[in-house]
């Protein structure tokens, strides 16, 4: 099955909102939230974190265009080898 074009994916995501939580992106991509956090930490997925994480949890939001870029980027050699 061919992957959706960036424009088609962006159009679908535009209906859902401008940014998403880690849980929302994980549900959209059918992966565990830890996978999304690892992608953010590795720099493969752009995100904006709010809060210090001391009193309350830090809220991580992922912009719609970052999700499109992440889905359409070529896999790294380590991802291909897995």
C-alpha positions as CSV (number, residue, x, y, z in Angstrom):
1,X,0.0,0.0,0.0
2,X,1.5,3.4,-1.0
3,X,2.0,6.0,1.7
4,X,-0.2,9.1,1.5
5,X,1.2,12.2,-0.2
6,X,2.3,14.9,2.2
7,X,-0.6,17.1,1.0
8,X,-3.2,14.4,1.5
9,X,-1.9,13.6,5.0
10,X,-1.7,17.3,5.9
11,X,-5.3,17.8,4.7
12,X,-6.5,15.0,7.0
13,X,-4.5,16.2,9.9
14,X,-5.8,19.8,9.4
15,X,-9.3,18.6,10.2
16,X,-8.0,17.3,13.5
17,X,-6.1,20.4,14.7
18,X,-2.9,22.4,14.5
19,X,-1.0,20.4,17.1
20,X,-1.3,17.1,18.9
21,X,-0.3,15.5,22.2
22,X,2.1,12.6,22.3
23,X,-0.8,10.2,22.9
24,X,-2.8,11.6,20.0
25,X,0.2,11.1,17.6
26,X,0.8,7.6,18.9
27,X,-2.9,6.7,18.3
28,X,-2.8,8.2,14.8
29,X,0.3,6.2,13.9
30,X,-0.7,3.1,15.8
31,X,2.5,3.0,18.0
32,X,3.2,3.2,21.7
33,X,3.6,6.7,23.2
34,X,7.1,5.8,24.3
35,X,8.0,5.5,20.5
36,X,6.9,9.1,20.0
37,X,8.9,10.3,23.0
38,X,12.0,8.5,21.7
39,X,11.6,10.1,18.3
40,X,11.3,13.5,19.9
41,X,14.3,12.9,22.1
42,X,16.4,11.7,19.1
43,X,15.4,14.8,17.2
44,X,13.5,12.9,14.5
45,X,10.2,14.5,15.5
46,X,9.9,18.2,16.4
47,X,7.9,19.0,19.5
48,X,7.3,21.9,21.9
49,X,7.3,21.2,25.6
50,X,5.6,23.4,28.2
51,X,6.1,23.2,31.9
52,X,9.1,22.4,34.1
53,X,8.0,18.8,34.9
54,X,8.5,19.5,38.6
55,X,5.1,20.3,40.0
56,X,3.0,19.0,37.1
57,X,4.0,16.9,34.1
58,X,5.4,18.6,31.1
59,X,3.0,19.0,28.2
60,X,4.5,18.0,24.9
61,X,2.7,19.2,21.8
62,X,3.7,18.2,18.3
63,X,2.8,20.6,15.4
64,X,0.8,19.1,12.5
65,X,3.6,19.8,10.0
66,X,6.1,18.0,12.2
67,X,3.9,14.9,12.1
68,X,3.7,15.1,8.2
69,X,7.5,15.4,8.0
70,X,8.0,12.5,10.4
71,X,5.7,10.2,8.5
72,X,7.2,11.1,5.1
73,X,10.9,11.1,6.0
74,X,13.1,8.3,4.7
75,X,14.0,5.7,7.4
76,X,17.5,5.9,9.0
77,X,19.8,2.9,8.4
78,X,19.2,1.7,12.0
79,X,15.5,1.6,11.4
80,X,15.9,-0.4,8.2
81,X,18.2,-2.9,9.9
82,X,15.6,-3.6,12.6
